[in-house]
Amino acid sequence: MNIVVLVKQVPDTATERKLTSDDKTLDRAASDGVINELDEYAIEEGLLLKEKHGGEVTILTMGPEQATDSIRKALSMGADKAVHVSDEALHGSDALQSAYALSRALGRIEFDLVVLGSESTDARTGVMGAALAEYLGVPQLTLADKVDVDGQAIKVQRLTDYGYDVVEAELPAVVSVVEKINEPRYPSFKLIMQAKKKPVEKLTIADAEIDAARVGLANATTETVDVAPAPPRAAGTIVKDEGEGGVKIAEFLAEKKFV
Amino acid sequence: MRVERALPTREASDLLDLVQTLVNREIAPRAAVDEERAAFPRDLFTRLGRAGLLGLPYPADYGGGGQPYEVYLQVVEELARGWLAVGLGVSVHTLACFPLAGYGAPDLREALLGDLIGGELLGAYCLSEADSGSDAAAMATTATPVDGGYLVNGTKAWTTHGGVADFYTLFARTGGSGPGARGISCLHVPASTEGVSAAPPERKMGMASSPTASVRFDAARVDGTALIGERNRGFGIALAALDSGRLGIAACAVGVAQAAMDIAVDYARERRQFDRPISEFQGVGFLLADMATQVEAARELYLAAARRRDLGQPFGARAAMAKLFASDTAMRVTTDAVQVLGGAGYTRDHPAERLMREAKALQIVEGTNQIQRMVINRHLDDRG
């Protein structure tokens, strides 16, 4: 089975993240780039499926030159090869444009399954799986916390507010995963050494036959009008236990729909 | 302050990234609780073995990492920053593998080295005895040659990983009753050998998670093939191993000092008195600046010694200087970190006091700092 895992490099959530003042896109110099956390689960799921069904895991990344650090990390977890779409013209592309561009790159790769994290820690739109599936014309199985493949059939548990739905489809398909699905492995030094020798194919938009008029900040379908730092957290609710603290906490949780 | 490392290769910097992730996610968060419970984190060593981190400076042909000391030591430093019991454990394991990797006969290396450096086995180094500490050549443990092997009798003291190790790298007398450096040999003794047993761990002031115990050899029989290097020439191996081992201790000391400094800086920037962060008072700010300078100097000193080693140049004096300076620095910086945190620093709710207790061990192990000065003094007439 040929599995493609989408990996996005995002600013480290442990550092202060900033947008540039001129075009309100991500200031990549302000913080270190790391693999989007949910994508690590996607990589792990890809590797688990490969271990079970054979085949290859290909990493697909769209992003500037420094994203190669994240690609190498993904390869040192055990992926076999990578495709890196990198072009100045892609700068400032929004979610829809990115989905279009990735679908073009995927057109060059033979795949049975595309796996990705259900959202990124920077933009947090959570639409990539759905948008990509539309562009590719294949089924989308989103928010998966369990994936089973049997021949050409794929079945996932789709996480919902009330439990989970069972969703089935035929391959090829796109699956987005949530963090409950597995426990991502760490690289080993051996795999780090092997990662150096794994092929990374670099694609410009011309190579991937991406239409320049459909990507980039100037052609974006959305616009960032204004940005402001997140407000400080409001003070919490203090429950004083005067014999019925437990009831009050239960009521609070029920009101917030946690129980 | 973030540690800016100049690493020689891209895989070295990826390796340090991996170690940092393991430290931040798996190692450091457990240190305080496990130290309080005196729990030995065997599972972490298994995990490090699987990640290929228990044989970094040894040949890749045998499953090691093939890394220069310059890189290996920075891994040890980073592990010790998270938890000294782990950083020191890796350093001691590496020390225990040193004789076999450097002096073992080809057959023995072929048979054992892969398991020692490329697997999940954990080693210990048995040199000191109750009456033979700084004067290591005064050891009394014997390995009497018998038909096809040796019969080992005696008790080794202060053995890190005593009782939890999978193998012991043992130094014992094979040539008569001694005393002196001649007649000592190095032997590989599996922990499962009949007659090998460990006493309960010492009750130390720090590093409760890293067991230190006496190991008893009671008519323990090992094969003739267990001999590492030439018979009766083992003491030179022991000293050579310690030259390299001291660099590991220096790296551990820098890791502990770095951890203490990070805690002190964070606290001093956050803690406000007289309407400002206490780091803005010169009395605290200058203390932090001195800490940072000493940590940086200690790191550069061990790295300078490591690079000489990697180039095949003499490095024994530099290694002793690095061990001396780095462990004294760790003691000073951890003590100052407790001072910066004030009353909070003296409680077990903050890690500063634990780091201070841990730092003390590093002024003592693998040659007390007084012995380091003897070594340095002895080298003053040569160019090493």
Interface residues (C-beta under 8 A of the other chain):
Chain A: R72 K73 S76 Y186 P187 S188 F189 K190 I192 M193 A195 K196
Chain B: R10 E11 D14 L15 D17 L18 T21 L22 R50 A51 G52 L53 L56 G65
